[in-house]
Amino acid sequence: MLFMVIERFRSGRADEVGERFRARGRMIPEGSGATFVTSWMFADGSGCCQLMEAGSKEALDGWIAHWQDLVEFEVWPVIPSQEFWASAGG
């Protein structure tokens, strides 16, 4: 399954997010089944969107736990548009 993860850096914490990422990487727990696909930063630097692949939303919990003190998360299951429209008959 694919998940679009919307991350909003807690007020004034963007520098800390960057420092932690440079020091520790993405911190996806081994064995979680979660895989990073790609990401985009908000143009103003206040957050990012990450496309993740995992067997379930719960597989992302360990990764999210490493960042919750600095980041607010929204997790949305997504499918490619072409796949959606093909199944919707459109």
Contacts in CASP RR format, 6 or more apart in sequence:
PFRMAT RR
TARGET T0000
AUTHOR 0000-0000-0000
METHOD contacts of the structure
MODEL  1
MLFMVIERFRSGRADEVGERFRARGRMIPEGSGATFVTSWMFADGSGCCQ
LMEAGSKEALDGWIAHWQDLVEFEVWPVIPSQEFWASAGG
1 53 0 8 1.000
1 54 0 8 1.000
1 55 0 8 1.000
1 56 0 8 1.000
1 57 0 8 1.000
1 77 0 8 1.000
2 37 0 8 1.000
2 51 0 8 1.000
2 52 0 8 1.000
2 53 0 8 1.000
2 77 0 8 1.000
2 78 0 8 1.000
2 79 0 8 1.000
2 80 0 8 1.000
3 51 0 8 1.000
3 52 0 8 1.000
3 53 0 8 1.000
3 54 0 8 1.000
3 57 0 8 1.000
3 60 0 8 1.000
3 75 0 8 1.000
3 76 0 8 1.000
3 77 0 8 1.000
3 78 0 8 1.000
4 49 0 8 1.000
4 50 0 8 1.000
4 51 0 8 1.000
4 75 0 8 1.000
4 76 0 8 1.000
4 78 0 8 1.000
5 49 0 8 1.000
5 50 0 8 1.000
5 51 0 8 1.000
5 52 0 8 1.000
5 60 0 8 1.000
5 73 0 8 1.000
5 74 0 8 1.000
5 75 0 8 1.000
5 76 0 8 1.000
6 49 0 8 1.000
6 73 0 8 1.000
6 74 0 8 1.000
6 75 0 8 1.000
6 76 0 8 1.000
7 47 0 8 1.000
7 48 0 8 1.000
7 49 0 8 1.000
7 50 0 8 1.000
7 67 0 8 1.000
7 71 0 8 1.000
7 72 0 8 1.000
7 73 0 8 1.000
8 46 0 8 1.000
8 47 0 8 1.000
8 71 0 8 1.000
8 72 0 8 1.000
8 74 0 8 1.000
9 17 0 8 1.000
9 45 0 8 1.000
9 46 0 8 1.000
9 47 0 8 1.000
9 70 0 8 1.000
9 71 0 8 1.000
10 69 0 8 1.000
10 70 0 8 1.000
10 71 0 8 1.000
10 72 0 8 1.000
13 70 0 8 1.000
13 71 0 8 1.000
14 45 0 8 1.000
14 46 0 8 1.000
14 47 0 8 1.000
16 70 0 8 1.000
17 47 0 8 1.000
17 67 0 8 1.000
17 70 0 8 1.000
17 71 0 8 1.000
20 67 0 8 1.000
20 70 0 8 1.000
24 66 0 8 1.000
26 36 0 8 1.000
26 63 0 8 1.000
27 63 0 8 1.000
27 66 0 8 1.000
27 67 0 8 1.000
28 34 0 8 1.000
28 35 0 8 1.000
28 36 0 8 1.000
28 63 0 8 1.000
29 62 0 8 1.000
29 63 0 8 1.000
32 54 0 8 1.000
32 59 0 8 1.000
32 60 0 8 1.000
32 62 0 8 1.000
32 63 0 8 1.000
33 54 0 8 1.000
33 55 0 8 1.000
33 59 0 8 1.000
34 52 0 8 1.000
34 53 0 8 1.000
34 54 0 8 1.000
34 55 0 8 1.000
34 59 0 8 1.000
34 60 0 8 1.000
34 63 0 8 1.000
35 52 0 8 1.000
35 53 0 8 1.000
35 54 0 8 1.000
36 50 0 8 1.000
36 52 0 8 1.000
37 50 0 8 1.000
37 51 0 8 1.000
37 52 0 8 1.000
37 53 0 8 1.000
38 50 0 8 1.000
38 51 0 8 1.000
39 48 0 8 1.000
39 49 0 8 1.000
39 50 0 8 1.000
39 51 0 8 1.000
40 48 0 8 1.000
40 49 0 8 1.000
41 47 0 8 1.000
41 48 0 8 1.000
42 48 0 8 1.000
42 49 0 8 1.000
47 71 0 8 1.000
51 78 0 8 1.000
52 60 0 8 1.000
52 63 0 8 1.000
54 60 0 8 1.000
57 75 0 8 1.000
57 77 0 8 1.000
60 75 0 8 1.000
64 73 0 8 1.000
64 75 0 8 1.000
67 73 0 8 1.000
END
